[in-house]
Amino acid sequence: MALAETRLKAMQKTIFTLSEAAELLSCHKNTLRKAILEGALRAARLGRDYRVSRLELQKFWMEMGGGELFGGEEAMEAVCEASQEKKEESQKHIRGRSKKSQGDGQLTLPLG
């Protein structure tokens, strides 16, 4: 896949595998794996592989001396806002599930 195509697809993604992130940064995935183990890049372990968020990948790239990876500051703010909204939505969903029915509103099964 051409680098331009990779960057275009990356503009739409929020989570990357190590292979995708390595292709985007033009490095080997073992380089990123080493950065994760050293604590320079935050990632989530999923099975035997890792997933890296768009925000963490951008932060890592900037700390390593790179420029904007996905676009300007506005694009980064939009990603941060979307991430925060997803987090809040997830927390609402979790809070909503933990509520138990109480009193007369509780359903009962018919006997017989």
C-alpha positions in Angstrom: 0.0 0.0 0.0 1.3 3.4 -0.9 2.2 5.8 1.9 -0.4 8.4 0.7 -3.1 5.7 0.9 -1.9 4.6 4.3 -2.1 8.2 5.6 -5.5 8.7 4.1 -6.9 5.6 5.8 -5.2 6.6 9.0 -7.1 9.9 9.1 -10.3 7.8 9.6 -9.0 5.3 12.1 -8.8 5.8 15.9 -7.0 2.5 16.8 -4.0 0.9 15.1 -2.3 -2.5 15.2 1.5 -2.4 15.5 1.8 -3.3 11.9 -0.4 -0.4 10.8 1.3 2.1 13.2 4.7 0.9 11.9 3.7 1.4 8.3 2.4 4.9 9.1 5.7 5.8 10.9 7.9 4.1 8.3 9.5 1.9 10.9 9.5 -1.8 12.0 6.9 -3.0 14.3 9.6 -4.3 16.7 10.7 -0.7 17.1 7.3 0.1 18.4 7.1 -3.0 20.5 10.4 -1.9 22.1 9.0 1.6 22.7 6.0 0.0 24.4 8.1 -2.1 26.7 10.3 0.9 27.6 7.2 3.0 28.4 7.7 5.5 25.6 4.5 4.5 23.8 1.3 3.5 25.6 -0.6 0.7 24.1 -3.3 -1.9 25.1 -2.4 -5.5 24.9 -4.9 -7.6 23.0 -4.0 -11.3 22.9 -0.5 -11.5 21.7 -0.5 -8.2 19.9 -0.9 -4.5 20.9 -3.3 -1.8 19.8 -2.3 1.8 19.9 -4.7 4.7 20.0 -4.4 7.6 17.5 -3.8 10.0 20.4 -1.0 8.0 21.9 0.6 7.4 18.5 0.5 11.2 17.8 2.0 12.0 21.3 4.8 9.4 20.8 5.6 10.8 17.3 5.7 14.4 18.6 8.0 13.3 21.5 10.3 11.6 19.1 10.7 14.9 17.2 8.1 14.3 14.5 5.6 16.8 13.3 1.8 16.5 12.9 1.0 12.9 12.0 -2.7 13.1 11.2 -3.2 16.8 10.4 -3.2 20.1 12.1 -4.1 21.1 15.7 -7.8 21.2 14.8 -7.8 17.6 13.7 -6.1 16.6 16.9 -8.6 18.5 19.0 -11.5 16.8 17.2 -9.9 13.4 17.9 -9.5 14.3 21.6 -13.1 15.5 21.8 -14.4 12.3 20.1 -12.4 10.2 22.5 -13.7 12.1 25.5 -17.3 11.7 24.3 -16.8 8.0 23.8 -15.4 7.7 27.3 -18.3 9.6 28.8 -20.8 7.6 26.8 -19.2 4.3 28.0 -19.3 5.5 31.6 -23.0 6.3 31.3 -23.7 2.9 29.8 -21.8 1.2 32.7 -23.6 3.2 35.3 -26.9 2.5 33.7 -26.3 -1.3 33.7 -25.3 -1.4 37.4 -28.7 -0.2 38.6 -31.0 -2.9 40.0 -34.8 -2.8 40.0 -36.3 -1.9 43.3 -39.8 -2.1 44.9 -43.0 -2.3 42.8 -41.2 -1.7 39.6 -39.4 -5.1 39.8 -40.7 -7.7 37.3 -41.8 -11.1 38.5 -42.4 -14.3 36.6 -45.9 -15.8 36.7 -46.3 -19.0 38.7 -47.9 -22.0 37.3 
